[in-house]
C-alpha cells in the first residue's frame, strides 16, 4: 500500500466515538469530578498520540485528539470523600491515566 496523506485520510474515516467510563466507590467532590474529566481527556489524547492517530481534517499535518461525539462519564459511590484529588498528585488522579490509555 503506498504511503501518503490520501491513505491516512482513508484510515481516519473508520474512526468512531471514544467512550470512557470512570467508576469509583468513593464520593467525589465537584472539583474531583472535574479533575477526573481533565485527567481522562489528557490520557485519551496521549493514547491517540502514542498510536499516531491522525486528524480527518488534515492527516498529514495534525494528530487527532478525539471526535466530536466522544464521551467521558464519571460514576461515584458513597465511600470515602475525595476532594480535588482528581489531578495527578493524589491516588485517585494517579490511577486514572493508565486504564484510560490502555482502553
N, C-alpha and C positions, 0 to 999 in steps of 0.2 A: 504494500500500500504506500503510495507516495506521501511524503510529509508536506505540510504546509497549512496555512490558515483554513483553507476550504475543508480539509479533513478534520481539523479541530472543531470547526463550526458544526459539522455533522455529528460529532460525538456529543456536543453540548446539548443538542436538541432532545436527546434522550434523558436529560436530567429531570428529576422530579422534586417534589416537595420533601424537605428535611423536617421531620417531626422529632422533637426531643421532649421526653417527659422526665422531670426530676421529681423523685419521690423520697420523702423522709418521714420518720415518725416524730421528728422534732417540731415544735411550734416556732414558726419563723416570723420575725417582725417584718413590717413592710420594707424596711431597709434591707434586711437579709434576703427577702424575696427578690428585691430589685437587683442586689449584688449577684444573686444566683443567676438571674436572667443575663446579666452582663458577662459573667464568667462562662456560661454556656454558649453565648454568642461568640465570644472570643475563641473558645475551644473549637466551635464549628468552623469558624473562619480559618483557624490554624490547620485543622484537618483537611479542609479543601485546598489550602496552600501546599501542605505536605504531599497531597495527591496530584498537585498541579492541575486542578480542575479549572478550566478556562471560562471566561465570560462568553455568553452567547452574543453580546453586543460587538465585541472585537476580541476574539480569542487570541490573536497574535500579540495583542498589547496588554490585555487585562486578565487577571486571575478572578475567578468567581468568589464571591463571599456568601452566596446563598441565592435563594429565589424569592420572589415576591409573595409566595404562599407558604414559606417556612413558618413553623410554629414552635414555641417553647412553652411548656406547661409546668408550673411548679405546684406540687401537691404536698401539703404539710400535714403533720399529725398533731397530737395534743401533748407530746412529751416535753422534754427539756426546752426552755425558751432560748432561742438563738436570736441575738440582736446585732445586726450589722456584720456578721461573720461570713457573709457570702463572698467576700473578697478573698484574695489569695493568702491572707495572713492567718486564717483560722482553719480548724479541722474541716468544717463544712465546705469552705471555699477551696481548700486544697484537695478535697475529694471530688470536686466537680469536673475538672478538665479531662482527666483520663477516660472515664466512661463515655463522655460526650465525644471525644476524639475516636475512641475505639468503635463506637456505634453499636 
